[in-house]
Amino acid sequence: MSVLRKIIHIDMDAFYASVEQRDNPEYRGKPIAVGGSPEGRGGVVATCSYEARKFGVRSAMPSKRAMQLCADLIFVRPRFAAYREVSQHVREIFSRYTDLIEPLSLDEAYLDVTEDKQNIGSAIAIAQQIKQAIRDELQLTASAGVSVNKFVAKIASDMQKPDGLTFIAPSQVESFMENLPVEKFFGVGKVTADKMKGMNLFTGKDLKRLTENELVQHFGKSGRFYYKIVRGIDDRAVEPHRETKSVGAEDTFAYDLTEIEEMNAELDKIAITVAARLEKYQLKGRTVTLKIKYSDFKQITRNHSLPQGINDLPTIAAIAKQLLLKTEPEDKKIRLLGITLSNFGEEHPPETGQLSLF
């Protein structure tokens, strides 16, 4: 009989905004947005404080819209060096309990504590101790999800934010997935969710009625994923030592994007995540790749190679937007955008002596 894994997903609460409020007393208790600009010209909110969220402000929202919702919103320039320093401290706290740590970004990670260094044995107790250490040593809060696999642990960590801890026991996993609304499944955007609801599929339990072949027939390759995960099956291991060949981020949207302004706002948000990850790993990439998935699930990529490596936010965002324009996005329905940087080797000019743009 195989041993059930003990997986913890830790997610820092409103990470960038919380660091800013900790370091700047004048921001405490006030609605702040990291990223964007009060002028609302092309800027997008990277994250915001919980005080701002009460007004409906959220990540990826254009600055102009955020200001309309909250006139007193304070915009703060991102300080990635500060966030990385905090992230490294959090990682050190994790390492007191396990070496099986898989960072997803500066503010979240998976931990496999099936066997923990301190022989505590209880994943819940470990999660509680980690949360307490983050509070005591960094004056910040984190939310934790604890379960037998990565998928369920990640969903659980979002259930009682901020400062939450949610445990989904092995015997509860299937019922938990059965009761999960379809829009909570990763990769299910508004279009797919509407399609599912049009088929009277509202929850995981409804999806479970369909065979794997039927799910694939209706939803393509994603159908295989839905078939397994709704049964609580996720065999992915926590991978602490993956060789970094590329660094990227992508997002599937709640509704299809049709306006270039919306697309650019989403690219700004994604670029912020990519820049933070490059900063974390101290990497500069020479190739920027834009990934686009349309509402009909057709997928394309476009890339731009540079003679020198980059990791700065403005350049990444600008190149991604240039690549988007090359695809003539007007009147197209886009359900996913992603940005990846690669080619981390030594810097050298392209053989042609010119930038390569495809």
C-alpha positions in Angstrom: 0.0 0.0 0.0 1.4 3.4 -1.0 2.1 6.0 1.7 -0.2 9.0 1.5 1.7 12.2 1.0 1.5 15.1 3.4 1.5 18.3 1.3 1.3 21.9 2.5 0.7 24.8 0.3 1.8 28.1 1.8 0.6 31.4 0.3 1.6 34.7 1.8 -1.4 37.1 2.3 -1.4 40.1 -0.1 2.4 39.7 -0.1 3.7 42.9 -1.8 1.1 45.1 -0.1 1.7 43.5 3.3 5.4 44.1 3.1 4.8 47.7 2.2 2.5 48.2 5.1 4.9 46.6 7.4 7.8 48.8 6.3 5.8 52.0 6.0 3.6 52.8 9.0 1.8 55.5 7.1 0.3 52.8 4.8 -1.1 50.7 7.6 -4.8 50.4 7.7 -5.1 52.2 4.4 -6.0 51.0 0.9 -2.8 50.6 -1.1 -2.1 49.1 -4.5 1.4 47.9 -5.5 2.0 48.6 -9.2 -0.1 50.8 -11.4 -0.3 54.6 -11.2 -2.9 57.2 -10.1 -2.9 58.6 -13.6 -4.3 55.3 -14.8 -2.2 55.3 -18.0 -1.6 51.7 -18.9 -0.8 50.7 -15.4 -2.2 47.6 -13.6 -2.5 46.6 -10.0 -0.1 43.8 -9.1 -1.7 43.3 -5.7 -3.5 45.3 -3.1 -4.1 45.5 0.6 -7.2 44.0 2.1 -8.4 47.5 2.9 -8.4 48.1 -0.9 -10.1 44.8 -1.6 -13.2 45.9 0.4 -13.8 48.5 -2.3 -13.6 45.8 -5.1 -10.0 46.5 -6.1 -8.1 43.4 -7.2 -5.0 42.1 -8.9 -4.8 42.7 -12.7 -7.3 45.6 -12.5 -6.4 48.7 -14.6 -5.3 51.6 -12.4 -8.0 53.8 -13.7 -10.7 51.4 -12.7 -9.1 50.9 -9.3 -9.2 54.7 -8.7 -12.9 54.8 -9.7 -13.7 52.2 -7.0 -11.5 53.7 -4.3 -10.7 57.4 -4.6 -8.3 57.2 -1.6 -6.2 54.4 -3.1 -2.5 54.8 -2.6 -0.2 53.5 -5.4 3.2 52.2 -4.4 6.1 51.3 -6.7 7.1 47.6 -6.4 10.4 46.9 -4.5 11.4 43.4 -5.7 14.6 43.4 -3.7 12.7 43.8 -0.5 10.2 41.1 -1.5 13.0 38.7 -2.4 14.7 39.3 1.0 11.5 38.4 2.8 10.9 35.4 0.5 14.3 34.1 1.3 13.6 34.3 5.0 10.3 32.5 4.5 12.2 29.8 2.5 14.6 29.4 5.4 11.7 28.8 7.8 10.4 26.1 5.4 13.8 24.4 5.4 13.6 23.9 9.1 11.0 21.2 8.4 11.7 19.8 5.0 14.1 20.0 2.0 11.2 19.1 -0.3 10.2 22.7 -1.2 8.9 23.8 -4.6 8.6 27.6 -4.8 5.9 28.7 -7.3 6.7 32.4 -6.9 8.1 34.8 -4.3 5.0 34.4 -2.2 3.9 30.7 -2.4 5.4 27.2 -2.3 4.5 23.6 -1.9 6.1 21.6 0.9 6.2 17.8 1.2 6.3 17.0 4.9 5.5 13.3 4.6 8.8 12.9 6.5 9.8 16.0 8.4 13.1 16.9 9.8 11.8 17.5 13.3 9.8 14.2 13.4 6.7 16.2 14.3 4.6 13.9 12.1 1.5 16.2 11.8 1.3 18.3 8.7 -1.2 20.5 10.5 1.1 21.1 13.4 4.0 22.0 11.0 1.7 24.4 9.0 0.8 26.1 12.3 4.4 26.4 13.4 5.4 27.8 10.0 2.6 30.4 10.2 3.6 31.4 13.7 7.3 31.7 12.7 6.4 34.0 9.8 4.3 36.1 12.1 6.9 36.3 14.8 10.0 36.8 12.7 8.6 38.8 9.8 5.5 40.4 11.2 3.5 39.0 8.2 0.7 36.5 7.8 0.4 33.5 5.5 -2.4 31.1 4.7 -1.9 27.3 4.5 -3.7 24.4 2.8 -2.9 20.9 4.0 -3.9 17.7 2.1 -2.6 14.6 0.3 -1.8 16.3 -3.0 -0.7 19.6 -4.5 -4.0 20.4 -6.2 -6.2 20.1 -3.2 -3.7 21.8 -0.9 -3.5 24.8 -3.2 -7.3 25.2 -3.3 -7.4 24.8 0.5 -4.9 27.5 1.1 -7.3 30.1 -0.5 -10.4 29.1 1.5 -9.9 31.1 4.7 -7.7 34.0 3.7 -6.1 35.9 5.3 -4.2 34.1 8.0 -6.1 30.8 7.4 -5.3 27.1 7.7 -7.5 24.6 6.0 -7.1 20.8 6.2 -8.7 18.5 3.8 -8.3 14.9 5.2 -7.7 12.0 2.8 -11.3 10.7 3.5 -12.7 14.2 2.6 -10.8 14.7 -0.7 -13.4 13.2 -3.1 -16.4 14.9 -1.4 -14.4 18.2 -1.4 -13.8 17.9 -5.1 -17.4 16.8 -5.8 -18.7 20.0 -4.1 -16.2 22.3 -5.8 -17.8 24.7 -8.3 -16.5 24.1 -11.8 -15.1 27.7 -12.0 -12.8 26.9 -9.1 -11.0 24.2 -11.2 -7.6 25.6 -12.5 -7.8 26.4 -16.2 -11.6 26.8 -16.3 -12.3 30.3 -17.5 -15.6 32.0 -18.0 -16.2 30.5 -21.4 -15.5 26.9 -20.3 -17.5 27.4 -17.1 -20.5 28.7 -19.1 -20.2 25.8 -21.5 -20.2 23.4 -18.5 -23.2 25.1 -16.9 -24.9 24.9 -20.3 -24.4 21.1 -20.0 -25.8 21.2 -16.5 -22.3 20.7 -15.1 -22.1 23.0 -12.0 -19.8 21.1 -9.6 -17.2 18.4 -9.5 -19.9 15.9 -8.8 -21.6 16.8 -12.0 -18.4 16.4 -13.9 -17.9 13.0 -12.3 -21.0 11.7 -14.2 -19.1 11.9 -17.5 -16.7 9.3 -18.7 -13.1 10.3 -19.5 -13.8 10.0 -23.2 -16.9 12.2 -22.9 -14.9 14.8 -21.0 -12.2 14.7 -23.7 -14.8 15.0 -26.4 -16.3 18.1 -24.9 -13.2 19.8 -23.5 -10.2 18.4 -25.3 -7.0 17.3 -23.5 -8.2 19.2 -20.4 -10.9 16.5 -20.0 -8.3 14.0 -18.9 -7.2 16.3 -16.2 -10.8 17.0 -15.0 -11.5 13.2 -14.9 -8.5 12.5 -12.6 -8.7 15.5 -10.3 -12.4 15.3 -9.6 -11.5 11.9 -8.2 -8.8 13.4 -6.0 -6.0 11.9 -8.1 -2.9 14.1 -8.4 0.3 12.2 -8.4 2.6 15.2 -9.1 5.6 15.2 -6.7 6.9 18.3 -5.0 10.0 19.1 -7.1 12.7 21.1 -5.3 15.6 20.7 -7.7 14.2 21.4 -11.2 16.8 22.8 -13.6 15.7 26.3 -14.5 15.6 26.5 -18.3 12.8 29.0 -18.5 10.9 31.3 -16.1 7.4 32.4 -16.9 3.8 32.9 -15.8 0.5 32.7 -17.5 -3.2 33.3 -16.6 -6.5 32.0 -17.8 -9.1 34.6 -17.7 -12.6 34.6 -16.1 -13.9 35.9 -19.5 -12.5 36.1 -23.0 -10.5 39.2 -23.7 -11.5 41.2 -26.8 -10.0 44.6 -26.1 -6.3 45.4 -26.5 -6.4 47.6 -23.4 -7.6 44.6 -21.4 -4.9 42.4 -22.9 -2.2 44.9 -22.2 -3.4 45.2 -18.6 -3.1 41.4 -18.2 0.3 41.4 -19.7 1.4 44.0 -17.2 0.3 41.8 -14.4 1.9 38.7 -15.8 5.2 40.6 -16.5 5.3 41.6 -12.8 5.2 38.0 -11.8 7.8 37.0 -14.3 10.1 39.9 -13.2 9.8 38.8 -9.6 10.7 35.2 -10.4 13.7 36.3 -12.5 14.8 38.4 -9.5 14.3 35.5 -7.1 16.6 33.2 -9.2 19.0 36.0 -10.2 18.5 35.3 -13.9 18.4 37.3 -17.1 16.9 35.8 -20.3 17.6 36.8 -23.9 14.4 35.3 -25.4 10.9 36.6 -24.5 8.1 34.2 -25.5 4.4 35.2 -25.6 1.8 32.5 -25.4 -1.7 33.0 -26.5 -4.7 30.7 -26.3 -7.9 31.7 -28.0 -11.5 30.8 -27.1 -11.5 28.0 -29.6 -8.4 26.5 -27.8 -6.1 27.3 -30.7 -2.7 28.1 -29.2 0.2 30.1 -30.7 3.5 31.4 -29.4 5.7 34.3 -30.6 9.2 35.1 -29.4 11.7 37.9 -29.5 15.4 37.3 -29.0 17.8 40.0 -27.7 21.6 40.3 -27.8 21.7 40.8 -24.0 19.8 39.2 -21.1 17.0 41.2 -19.4 15.0 40.9 -16.2 13.5 44.3 -15.8 9.7 44.7 -15.7 9.3 47.6 -18.2 11.3 45.8 -21.0 9.5 42.5 -20.5 6.1 44.1 -20.6 7.0 46.2 -23.6 8.3 43.3 -25.6 5.2 41.1 -24.7 2.9 43.9 -25.9 4.9 44.3 -29.2 4.6 40.5 -29.8 0.9 40.7 -29.1 0.4 43.5 -31.7 2.2 41.3 -34.3 -0.7 38.8 -33.9 -3.3 41.4 -34.9 -5.4 40.8 -31.8 -8.2 43.1 -32.7 -11.6 41.4 -32.4 -10.1 38.1 -31.3 -11.2 36.3 -28.2 -8.3 35.4 -26.0 -8.7 33.2 -22.9 -5.1 32.8 -21.9 -1.9 34.8 -22.0 1.6 33.9 -20.9 5.1 35.3 -20.9 8.3 33.2 -20.6 11.9 34.2 -20.5 14.6 31.7 -21.5 18.0 31.5 -23.0 19.9 32.1 -19.8 23.4 31.3 -21.2 26.2 33.7 -22.0 25.2 36.9 -23.7 26.1 37.2 -27.4 24.6 39.0 -30.4 22.5 37.0 -32.8 24.3 35.7 -35.9 22.4 38.1 -38.1 23.4 41.1 -36.0 19.8 42.0 -35.7 17.0 41.3 -33.3 15.1 38.2 -34.2 11.3 38.7 -34.2 9.0 36.0 -35.3 
